[in-house]
Amino acid sequence: MRKVRKLKYPEEKGEGMKRCAELDYAKGIGIILVMLGHSITNMDNPLNTMILSFHMPLFFFLSGIVIKQDYTVVQYVLKRIRTIGMPLFTGFFIYNIVGIIVEVVWLKNKNFVNFNYLQGLDSWFLISLFIASIISFLLVKAGSKCSAVGGAIALMLFMKTSFGAINGLKYIEQSLLAILFLLLGYYMGAKSIVYLRKRQGKNGYVFTMLLLLLTVFSQINGPCAMAANIYGNKVLFILTSLIGICIVMIVVTSGIRSELLEFCGRNSIVIFVTHFGVQKLLINIWGKTVTYSYTNFPLYMIMFVMLFTIEIFVALLLSKYCPFLFGMRNVAKTDI
């Protein structure tokens, strides 16, 4: 009979975090939603509207949980350069190589000036995560009072200012919101895991009500997309983000066991930075072989299944043989 691995509780803040299966499950759910949303593409699609209403704030929340105070500022910045800078470089390289292959081999384009392989690549999440995580770390190091003041300032600036339309500052607005969820994750994330673990099997009604609220509020506020600084009503966007995070945390602390979900979570950074290239290749192949769009149901599910299947294989190979390309010290650890 197969032995079930005991899940570990989050450690005290000063001692950092041991590997927590719930975090891997939550990141696994998040990265699967990223692939599904990018497969649907259409922002007006009700399912994609729900996904876009919370899935990226979920990643910032989870990143906040694993902030450790015992780093020095220099150590933390160097860690962020490794765990974010390397994936950025790797993702840019992979996307360009795939793009050149598509242009030359598949589209038979010999004019380098007309190459459009950069179209569709957007590393906003990692750039915003880099900015917001360093600011959040400094606030955490300064204490809870400074964190509260910093979070309040970030919220005020996010609510009152639109940086998205200012050329060169498009990441600022996203980073302000990211700071809020990073701080929320740091101060509340580990506590929520412990609390929800104790309530396993008792949150069915709460889950149902939250899912209903997410459905209603996301459709009222859609379409929205944090990637493009499109929030609709910002209060509603923050609300749906919080609801979506609660739903995911209830699911991952319900006692589920899934090696596939855990694998996706552990390798979420690998999947995130490589799936743009894989998707670009699939889209071009689809466009050359099929006369109709894949963006309507059930065709986008076919695209998603193909993307997911290929990405599992790619992540398996790259995380095992080239973890350093994604800022990973070893196969067992993934930072996002």
Secondary structure, 3 states (H helix, E strand, C coil): CCCCCCCCCCCCHHHCCCCCHHHHHHHHHHHHHHHHHHHHCCCCCHHHHHHHCCHHHHHHHHHHHCCCCCCCHHHHHHHHHHHHHHHHHHHHHHHHHHHHHHHHHHCCCCCHHHCCCCCCCCCHHHHHHHHHHHHHHHHHHHCHHHHHHHHHHHHHHHHHCCCCCCCCCHHHHHHHHHHHHHHHHHHHHHHHHHHHHHCCCCCHHHHHHHHHHHHHHHHHHCCCEHHHCECCCHHHHHHHHHHHHHHHHHHHCCCCCCHHHHHHHHCHHHHHHHHHHHHHHHHHHHHHHCCCCCCCCCHHHHHHHHHHHHHHHHHHHHHHHCHHHHCCCCCCCCCC
